[in-house]
Amino acid sequence: MQIVQVLAYGILLGGIYALLASGVTLIFGVLDVVNVAQGAFLVFSALFTWQIWDMFGMEPLLLIPVMGAMMGIIGWAIYRGMLIRVAPQGPGMTVLLMFGVALTMEGILNLAFGNKFKSVTPAYFTESLKLGEIVLPYPQLISGVLAIVVLGAIYAYLRFSWAGRALRASSQNRDGAALVGISHKKAAGFAFAIGAATAGVGGVLLAIMYPIFPATHYEWIARLLGVVVLGGFGSIPGAIIAALLLGTMESFASTFVPQWAPLFFYGTILLILVFRPQGIMGSKTREDVA
Amino acid sequence: MKHGRLGARGRIGALVASLAVVSLVASACSSSDGDTDAATGTESAAETSAEESAASEDPIRIGISLPLTGDFSQPGGEAQKGYNAWAAVTNANGGLLGRQVELVVLDDASSQEQVVTDYNRLINEEKVDLLLGTFSSLLNYPASAVAENNEMVLVAPAGGSPKIFEQNFKYYFFAQQATAPNQANPFVATIAALPDDQKPKTAAYAIQDDPFAAPVIESMQAQLEAMGVETVYSEMYPPETTNFQPFASAIAAAKPDLVAQGAVFEDGVNLVKSMIQVGFSPNILFQTSAPSNGAQFTDAIGTGNQDGIFYAVSWSEKAPTPGNAEFLAEYEAQNGPGIPAEDAADAYAAAEVLAAAVEATGGLDNPTIMEWLHANPVTTILGELSWDEIGRPQGEFLLAQWQGDTVNIVAPAGLTTSDTLVMPKPAWK
């Protein structure tokens, strides 16, 4: 029974990792930008969730659309205001730019919220669903289920809507998409907005699970990059599989060999990349020269 | 043809760049919020004579590196508040040696590399007269080597890990009552004094791999095992651990009477929340550090759930120690109402230690200050502190317990603010 319990924790954790990492991989897939500010976006959303919850006492989950929209708009503004100008300089410059954005956001959050942990504690934050001997904490359960719903919605949107197909087209062949009237800049701005919006949603979920602090973003971005690398940069299905794998691995390691949990997390990534350098669902690409 | 999109090399380049950025995070952001006008004197601070300092009209400059950003920015920020309160009180009372004091504060971004850079800069470029320590054993460990090499006294508000004292430095002083392995002694003594029917028979230990937290719980485990308390669970976990449901489930399955956790903050909160979620409430719960964070802790675990939790602490706002009321008043004046964090009080006390030595020796000669501190006790808001030949404090920590909405000191005898213990710990609310 202990194995089932540990597996359940791992799947819930993996679901949350999947949602948080999906934005990073979507942005990379369309823009070729490694958004190292995604962790800062998450914490930004989480702290604003705390602020509104603290002021009005409203159910934090109701803030999911608000935070999703807010971060989407902020993401779009960052793309249009800064990233679009720096992107032609290459990936190194965009990483530095987004790192600067992350540090700036951390500084703003430090000024606005202070160097203190903030905790969102709705009525269910310490309650659990008990299925026989299996315990599923409500914050993790709700977050895991919502992560799957949001990921499903993103997947369906990208798969079946015209805008989603335009995004995928721009991601797969920028020049070809332009020939059929798809503006890469608009597609890229839209992709960045969606990616940032997933951080808005993820921030709300993070807030009901953990104490939040401006510097928390460092630990999250390290994990999210691990998930994205393992899944294959640019692949949302890959990120989902990698997140579930790493979440389960982390859960088992925490139970049986806690001191070695980071080794299992990053060791798994290393091992898989040795045999599949492009990640689980990444595709091999080549760079032609003139 | 060269495509606009990245190929394999471009993607690898992006990945390498991003990972490099992440790895450099801790050391990339250094800033100064102190006075950055470097002194222009050619003599080192250690060589400044007492006569010169007494005659000078310039402020005494005290260099401090603190983790104002990064992982330790929460305690680092609190320590800065403590230092600021001390500087304000000291200047209002006429300063040190008749001179005003000026703090030169650099941000070490919670990085071991940056803290070395900061203290070297403070000593060699800023030419500060004196140093005060940073926060945590992790950062004071490298900082202490810089101070020792430059023969500058470093009085640290946090940094009681045994590893620091293995260096046998003369210039490092830990300004709390006891080193990490001795901090659980009052708790162990309290457990030993319980009636037989209340004594725990089994214990579980969850320990963050932290140079301060781990020795506290490892020492406690050894002492409790020597008393006959059987260990049914003992695991070390890395600092980046966030998910504690697996730990809570494993501990609940072992059904210990006592749970002790070597926690910093987030991990302490998350283990309590996870134990509530799995429906396990131990009869006795001890945590390092986390419960000392007042409302941040009680808000995070749910008000009421703190009742009965023990923790070791260096300072109490209720303590009738000299200067405590002055500290509380100045802290409130600078930061608004609220009880200061222990970290702020520890920083204030560290500065009191340095100030006492400066006043007693009548100058800023660091070797003289070092000799004096090894030979003399100092009265601070934490009580009286004294050190051995390698800067280890020689006192006893306080044992605190959350009792309802307030914290009481329950050991050692003579320093208590409550004669009763909440035992066993009430069920979670």
Interface residues (C-beta under 8 A of the other chain):
Chain A: Q2 Q5 V6 Y9 L13 F28 D32 V33 V34 V36 G90 P91 G92 T94 V95 L96 F99 L103 E106 G107 N110 G114 N115 K116 F117 S119 T121 F125 T126 E127 S128 K130 V135 P137 Q140 R174 D175 Y210 P211 F213 P214 A215 Y218 E219 I221 A222 L225 V229 F233 E250 S251 S254 T255 P258 Q259 A261 P262 K284 T285 R286 E287 D288 V289 A290
Chain B: M1 K2 H3 G4 R5 L6 G7 A8 R9 G10 R11 G13 A14 L15 A17 S18 L19 V21 V22 V25 A26 A28 C29 L68 T69 G70 D71 S73 Q74 G76 G77 E78 S110 D209 E235 M236 Y237 P238 E240 T241 T242 N243 F244 Q245 P246 F247 S249 A250 A253 F265 E266 V269 N270 K273 S274 I276 Q277 V278 G279 N293 Q296 D299 A300 I301 G302 N305 W428
